[in-house]
Amino acid sequence: MSVSYRKRGKKNLWDYRIFDKDKKVVASNSGFKTKREAEIEALALELKLINGVIIDKNITFYSLWEKWLELTVKPLNKSDITFYKHILRGRFIKDYFKDKPALKIKASEYQAFINKYAETNCRDNVSRMNAEVRNVIGFAKRDKLNIEDFTEGIIISGRLSKKRRDEKYIHSFKDYQKLITYLEKNLDLTTTIVPYLLLIQLKTGMRTGEVAGLTWDCILWKTSEIKTYRRYDTARQRWTKAKTEDSIRTIPVDDDTLSVLKKLKQEQRVFIENGTISNKENMIFIDLNYNIVTNAGINKHLRQVLKKLNITPHEMTSTGLRHTYCSTMLAKGIDIWAVSKLMGHKDIKQITETYGHLIKEKADIENNKVRAVLTSLNKKDIS
């Protein structure tokens, strides 16, 4: 950012111009009797620009998005994968709107933009793009930019997800038990660590990265709980922070799960002592052959087991074990708010959207209880 001053006109009055990094004028004014007066105003505006205040009323929508990303998203230190998704949406915005000023975008133009994005994206992705644009508009309004909310009344479309939500988890409690039994019978550290990892995910509902990121200090033996406060990226082999603040949590487990972990710790110690395993970071799920097993390897192993046991859906990923845990807890009558906390969600919205049919079943049961109470009260009144 730079500022230039000059004396112009018959009255020899001063003016200033403020340029951005691309040498584009973003603010200017004239008519100052002295250069000092021009410098005072220019300096104040320059400080505002440095702090992110939007002064240029001709700012392109993409430039506006860039400011929003720099000032509100980057400080959150999101995971690389999540941040990259923002970048991809930004590229689409840039390619479509090019140098279009944000203030000149009409609702009809934005609807055409959303329709174009929907041609190659599922409905969930289109919804995320719309939410991002709304955040950018809100950011601009807080900076007193007189921008209209052209997202109002927008129609969201897009491809249906490749998998229906009910194809992402095991529906039968019998199959849930069958999978647990199989995993427990095939826990062999000398072969692979994956069954251990899958079992813990099935027993806790943790995200795959959360389970991979467990260290032995996460096992709270005295209170029969497992805590999670970070994740491990198995592809890049590095730690990442928890997805959200609500993701930092403790989850209750049963004695059988603790016994499995205790046995694993004893076996692991033997391999560490004889130099077969190096475990400087005190991780739980270290494989003898592959050290840290990748997400792809975990999913491949799970699908082989599902097909062997004839448990549907056969193509479920390890994330489906998380969904299975959640649906099982709901089906067995665990309070939805308690389940939401165990899953690491901020509220119950995501659960109600994904497991609406289970919640309706539970609601029907509770409604019948209410009717029974009312009926019993009426009978007492009559008597």
N, C-alpha and C positions, 0 to 999 in steps of 0.2 A: 504494500500500500504506500502511495506517495501523494504529495500535495504540491501544487504549483501556484504561484502568485504573480499577478501582473497588473500594471497600471494602464488603464484604457480610457478612451473618450476625450472629449474636449475639456471635461472637468478634472481629468487625471485622477479618477476614482479607482480604487483597488478592487480586484476580484480574486477568487480562489477556485481551484478545481481539485477534487480528490479522486485519485485513480485506484482501481483495484489491481490485483496481481496481473490481470490480462490487459492492463493499460486502458481499461474502460472507465469513463467518468461515471462515478456513482453519486456524487454530490457536488454542488457548485452554488455560488452566490456572488453578487457584485454590488457596487455602490458604496464601498467603504472609503471614508475620507483618509484613513491611514492604513498602512500595511499591518500595523499592530492589531487594529480592530478585526481585519480579515483573518489574521492568525489565531486570535482568541476563539472566533466562531468555528474556524476550520479544525482547530485542535479538539474542541469539544465533540464535533461530529466524528472525527477520526477515532477518538476514544470509544464512542458508541459503536462504531463499526467493528473495532477490535473486539469489543465485548459481545458482538453478535447481533446488535440492533440493525434492523433492515431499514435503510434509508432510500435505496434506489427503487423507485416505483416502477421501473421498467425491468426489474430483475426477472430472469427467466425462471420458469417453474423448476427446471433442473437445478439451477444455482440455488434456489430456495431449498430444494431437497438436500443439496450438499451441505448447506448451513445447518439444517435440522439434524442431519447425520453427524456432523462434526461436533455440535454443541450438546445434543441430547442423547445420542446413541453411543458414541465412542466412549464417553466417560463411564458407561455401565460395564465396560469390559466383558461384553458378551462372548460366547464361545466363537471360534473361528467359523464354524458351520453356520451358526445363526447370523453372524455379521455378513458372511458371504451372500446369504439370501437377501439381505438388504441391498447389497451391491448389485445383484442381478436385477432387482426391481428398479433400482436407480438407472441401470443401463437401458431398460425398456422405456422408462420415462424420457430419458435423453433422446433415444432413437425416434420416439414418436412425436414428442412436442418440440424437439430441437431448440431453437432460440425463441420460442413462444413466451411472451411475458406472462407471468402468473396471473396478473390482474385482467388479462384479456381472454382467459380460458372460459368458455361458456359451458353450461350444463350439457348441452347437446354434444359438444366436442368431447367432453369427459366421458359421456356415455359411449361414444364411439371408441374411445380409448379403452374403456373397460371391456367392450365387446371384442375388440381386437385381442386383448390379453387373454380373454376367455377362450379364444380359438385354440390355444395351445396349452391351457392350464385347467386344472380341476377347479371345482367350485370353491374349495377351501383356500386354494392359492389366490383366487380372484378376490375372495373376501379379505385376505391378508393384505393384498395390494391396496384395496379400497381403504382399509383401516390405516395403512401407512400414509396414504395421501391425506386422509382426514387429520392425522397427527401433524403433518406438515402445515396444513391450513391453520390448525389451532396454534401452532408455533408462530406463524406469521401474524396472526391476529393479536397474540400477546405482545408482539413487537409493534403494534399499532399500524400495521399495514392494512389498508382498507380493501381487503380481499373478500369476495363473496364465496360462500361455501357451495361450490358447484357440485359437490358430492351428494347434496340433499336430494332425496327421492330416487337415488340411483338404483337400477335394476341389476342384481348380481346373477350372472350365469356362469357357464363353464362345464367341463366334462365331469361326469360322475367319477368318484374315486374308483380306482381299479378294484379295490376290495370293499365290499359292504362292511359296515361296522360289525355286523354279526358274524363276519367271516374272519375276524381278527382274534378271536379267543375261543377257548374250549367252553362249550355250553353245558355239558353233562358233568355233574358232580362225580359220577361214577368214573368217567374218563380222567377227571382231575386226580382222583385217588389212584387210578391205575398208573398214571404217569409218575406220581410221587413214589409209588411202590417200586416201579421199574428203576427209577433213578437211584433210590436208596440201595437197591440190590446190585447196582453197577457202579459203585463208587470205588475206583481203583486209580490212585495217583500215578502208578507206574504206567498206566495206559493213557489216560487223559484227565485233565482237571475239569473238563466241560460239564460232566454230570453234577459235580459239586456246585458249580456256578449256576446251572439251570435250576437245581433244587432250591438254592437259597433265593433265587429270583421268584420262584413259584411260591415260596413260603413268606416272602416279604412284600412283593409287589413293587420292588425297586426297579428303576430304569437300568438298562444293561450297563451303562457307564458307571452308575452308582455301585452296582455289585462288583464290577471289575475294579473299582477304586477303593474297595474295602481293605482296611489294614487290621491287624490283629487287635489294635487298641480300640477298634470300633465295636468289638464284642463286649457287651456289658454282662458278664457272667452272673453277677449277683442279682441283677434285676431282670434277667432273661429278656434282654433287648439288644437290638443292633442299631447303632447310630450311623447316619450318613451325612456328610457335610461337604463332599466334593465328588468329582467324577474322574474317570480315567479314560482318555481317548486311546482306544486300542490300536487304531490305524496309525496315528502319529506318535503313539507311545509317550504320552505326556499327561500331566495332571491338568484338569480344568476345574474351575470353581463350580459350586452348586448352580443348578439351572435358575433357581429363584431363591429368595430368602425362605420361602415356605418349604423348599426342598430339603432344608437342613432340619432333620427330625430323627426321632427314635421310633423303632417299630418293635412291638412285642413278638417273641417267638416261643415255640414250645420246647420242652425238654429234649425231644427227639432231635430237633434241629441243633441244639447246643451240643448234644452227644456227637453228632456228625462232625461238627466243627472242631470239637475237642480231639476226635480221632484224626482228623486231617492235620491239625497242628502238631500232633505227636509224630505222624509220619513225615511231615514236612521237615521237622527238626532233624530227623535222622539223615535226610538227604542234604540238608544244609551242612551238617557236621562232616559228612564224607565228601563235601565239595561238589555234589551233583547239581545242587541248586544254589544260585546266588540270589539272596533276597535282602539287599541292603535297605530297601524301603518298607520292609515288614508287611508286604502284601500277602493277602490270603490266597488268591487264586493264581498261583504260579505253576505253569505246566513244565514237566520234565523235558519234553521234546521241543516245545515252541515258546517257552518262557511265558510271554503274555499272548493269550489266544485272541485273535481278531474277532470282530463282530461277525464277519462273514463265516469264519470257522465255527463260531457258536451256533449260528443259524443253520448251517449245513448239518451239524450234528443233531440238532433238535428235529429237523425235518426227517432225518433218517429214523429217529426214534418214533416219531408220530406215525410214519408209514408202517413201521414194524409192528406197532401196537394197534394199527388201524384206528387211530384217533383223528377226528376231523376238527378243524381244517388241516390237511396234510402240509400245506405250504405256509403255515403260520411262522412268523419270526419270533425271536425271543421276547420282543416287545409284547407279543400276544400272551406271554406268561404273566406279565404285569396286568393286562386286561382281565385275564382269567382270575387272578387273585382278587381284583376289585369286584368283578361280577359275582364271585363266590361269596365274598363277605356280605354283599348286598342281599343275595339270595338267602343267606343264612340269618338275615335279620339284624346285622350290625348297623347301627345308626349311620345314616348317610354323611353326617358331619364328621363322625369319627373316621369313616372310610376315607373321606376327602383329606383329612389331616394325615392319615397313614400313607396316602398316595403322594403327598407333597403338593397338593393343590391349594390355591389361595382361597377358593370357595367351592361350592357344589355345582357350579354351572357346567363345567366340563363333564362331570359325572352324569348329570341329568340329561345332557345332550347325547352321550354315548350309550347310557344304559336306561333310557326312558322306559322301555318295556318292563324291566325288572322293578323299577321304582313304582310304576303303575300297579304291578302285581302286589307290591308291598302296601301301596296306598289302599288298594281294594280290601286287603286283609284288615288294615287299621280301620277303614270305614265300616266294615262289618262289625268290628268290635264296638264302635261308637253306636251303631244301630242296636246292638245287643244291650248296651248300657241304657239307652233311651227306652227300649222295650221293657227292661226290668223296672225302670223308674215308673213307667206308666202303669204297670201291673200293681206296684205297691200303692200308687195313688188310688187305684180302683178299689183295692182291698181296704 
